[in-house]
Amino acid sequence: MKCTDEDEFMWWYEEYSISLFKYIFSMVQEPQTAEDILQDTFLKAYQYQIHINDKDKVKNFLYRIAHNTTMDFFRKESKIKRLLNGLSNENHVYPSAEEIVEVKEESKRLLDALKRLKASHREVILLRKVHGFTIKETAQVLNWTESKVKTTLHRANKSLEKLLLKEDDYEEITSFTR
């Protein structure tokens, strides 16, 4: 599906912007940064849209650009700056009472465990299990081989399982390091 006019490009935005935002946000953990990266993703998609020839490739094309744009953000952002941004966000973001009630305990444990995974493990789980990508699509987005996707997913699942089983121990340890 070659994007030949603005209407088609707007369809891309309407169809994929929410899921792309969620994907980017899951990596950067900051809404404004995720929004900025999303906008950069669509700017790049508009510039390179000539490479898309059919509708089936649009989703992979956009996720690949989102992944690369997010990785570029992390490369440009210094470790100290990310740490300072993370600390300031932690001090200002408090969930409301309604949100706490709505979140089931198991979902919270899973999200906490996902955050503690290595970035590559988190990415492959998010793409395969949350966003429903196939192994082939995941490999294209991450620029990996299909075999690497399978291996990393297997290792990520094992790591996630260990984190969930050791949740109580983790809480005790991290309370001393915060």
C-alpha positions as CSV (number, residue, x, y, z in Angstrom):
1,M,0.0,0.0,0.0
2,K,2.0,2.9,-1.3
3,C,1.0,6.1,0.6
4,T,0.2,8.3,-2.4
5,D,-1.8,11.0,-0.7
6,E,-2.5,12.5,2.7
7,D,-5.7,10.5,3.3
8,E,-3.8,7.3,3.1
9,F,-1.1,8.5,5.4
10,M,-3.7,9.7,7.9
11,W,-5.2,6.2,7.8
12,W,-1.8,4.9,8.8
13,Y,-1.7,7.3,11.7
14,E,-5.3,6.5,12.8
15,E,-4.7,2.8,12.5
16,Y,-1.4,2.5,14.3
17,S,-0.7,5.5,16.4
18,I,-2.2,4.2,19.6
19,S,-0.5,0.8,19.5
20,L,2.8,2.4,18.5
21,F,2.5,4.9,21.4
22,K,2.0,2.0,23.8
23,Y,5.0,0.2,22.4
24,I,7.2,3.2,22.6
25,F,5.9,4.2,26.1
26,S,6.7,0.7,27.4
27,M,10.3,1.3,26.5
28,V,10.8,4.9,27.6
29,Q,8.3,5.1,30.5
30,E,7.6,8.8,30.0
31,P,4.5,10.0,28.1
32,Q,5.9,13.2,26.6
33,T,9.0,11.4,25.4
34,A,6.9,8.6,23.9
35,E,4.7,11.2,22.1
36,D,7.8,13.0,20.7
37,I,9.2,9.7,19.5
38,L,5.9,8.7,18.0
39,Q,5.8,12.0,16.0
40,D,9.4,11.4,14.8
41,T,8.3,7.9,13.8
42,F,5.6,9.2,11.6
43,L,7.8,11.9,10.1
44,K,10.3,9.3,9.1
45,A,7.5,7.0,7.8
46,Y,6.3,9.8,5.6
47,Q,9.8,10.4,4.3
48,Y,10.4,6.7,3.6
49,Q,6.9,5.6,2.7
50,I,7.9,5.0,-1.0
51,H,9.4,1.7,0.2
52,I,6.0,0.3,1.2
53,N,4.2,-1.5,-1.6
54,D,1.4,-3.3,0.1
55,K,-0.8,-3.0,3.2
56,D,0.6,-6.1,4.9
57,K,4.0,-4.4,5.3
58,V,2.8,-1.1,6.8
59,K,2.6,-2.4,10.4
60,N,6.1,-3.9,10.3
61,F,7.4,-0.8,8.6
62,L,6.0,1.5,11.3
63,Y,7.1,-0.7,14.2
64,R,10.6,-0.9,12.7
65,I,10.9,2.9,12.5
66,A,9.4,3.3,16.0
67,H,12.0,0.8,17.4
68,N,14.9,2.5,15.6
69,T,13.8,5.9,16.6
70,T,13.4,4.8,20.3
71,M,16.9,3.2,20.2
72,D,18.3,6.5,18.7
73,F,16.7,8.4,21.6
74,F,18.4,6.1,24.1
75,R,21.8,6.5,22.3
76,K,21.5,10.3,22.3
77,E,20.3,10.5,25.9
78,S,23.1,10.4,28.4
79,K,22.8,7.9,31.2
80,I,22.9,10.6,33.9
81,K,20.1,12.5,32.2
82,R,17.9,9.4,31.9
83,L,18.6,8.7,35.6
84,L,17.6,12.3,36.6
85,N,14.5,12.2,34.4
86,G,13.5,8.9,36.0
87,L,14.0,10.1,39.5
88,S,12.0,13.3,38.9
89,N,9.2,11.3,37.3
90,E,9.1,8.9,40.2
91,N,8.7,11.8,42.6
92,H,5.8,13.4,40.8
93,V,3.8,10.5,39.4
94,Y,1.4,8.9,41.9
95,P,-1.5,6.8,40.8
96,S,-5.0,7.8,41.9
97,A,-6.9,5.7,44.4
98,E,-9.3,4.7,41.6
99,E,-6.4,3.4,39.5
100,I,-5.0,1.4,42.4
101,V,-8.3,-0.2,43.0
102,E,-8.8,-1.0,39.3
103,V,-5.4,-2.7,38.8
104,K,-5.5,-6.3,39.7
105,E,-2.7,-7.6,41.8
106,E,-1.5,-10.1,39.2
107,S,-1.3,-7.5,36.5
108,K,0.7,-5.2,38.7
109,R,3.2,-8.0,39.5
110,L,3.6,-8.8,35.9
111,L,4.2,-5.2,34.9
112,D,6.7,-4.8,37.7
113,A,8.5,-7.9,36.6
114,L,8.5,-6.8,32.9
115,K,10.2,-3.5,33.9
116,R,13.0,-5.4,35.6
117,L,13.8,-7.5,32.6
118,K,16.7,-6.7,30.3
119,A,15.6,-4.4,27.4
120,S,15.9,-7.1,24.8
121,H,13.8,-9.5,26.8
122,R,11.2,-6.9,27.5
123,E,11.0,-5.9,23.8
124,V,10.6,-9.4,22.5
125,I,7.8,-10.2,25.1
126,L,6.0,-6.9,24.3
127,L,6.1,-7.5,20.5
128,R,5.2,-11.2,20.6
129,K,2.9,-11.5,23.6
130,V,1.3,-8.0,24.0
131,H,1.2,-6.8,20.4
132,G,0.7,-10.2,18.8
133,F,3.5,-10.1,16.3
134,T,4.6,-13.3,14.6
135,I,8.2,-14.5,15.0
136,K,9.0,-13.3,11.5
137,E,7.4,-9.8,12.2
138,T,9.3,-9.5,15.5
139,A,12.6,-10.5,13.8
140,Q,11.9,-7.7,11.2
141,V,11.1,-5.1,13.7
142,L,14.2,-5.9,15.9
143,N,16.4,-6.6,12.9
144,W,17.2,-10.1,14.4
145,T,17.1,-13.6,12.9
146,E,14.0,-15.6,13.7
147,S,16.1,-18.0,15.6
148,K,17.4,-15.2,17.9
149,V,13.8,-14.1,18.5
150,K,12.8,-17.7,19.5
151,T,15.9,-18.0,21.8
152,T,15.5,-14.6,23.4
153,L,11.8,-15.2,23.9
154,H,12.5,-18.5,25.6
155,R,15.1,-16.9,27.9
156,A,12.8,-13.9,28.5
157,N,10.0,-16.2,29.6
158,K,12.4,-18.0,32.0
159,S,13.6,-14.7,33.4
160,L,10.1,-13.4,33.8
161,E,9.1,-16.6,35.6
162,K,12.0,-16.3,38.0
163,L,11.2,-12.7,38.8
164,L,7.5,-13.5,39.5
165,L,8.5,-16.5,41.7
166,K,10.9,-14.4,43.7
167,E,8.7,-11.3,44.0
168,D,8.6,-11.3,47.8
169,D,12.4,-11.5,48.0
170,Y,12.8,-8.7,45.4
171,E,10.5,-6.4,47.4
172,E,12.7,-6.8,50.5
173,I,15.9,-6.2,48.6
174,T,14.8,-3.2,46.7
175,S,13.4,-1.5,49.7
176,F,17.0,-1.2,51.0
177,T,18.4,0.1,47.6
178,R,15.9,2.9,47.0
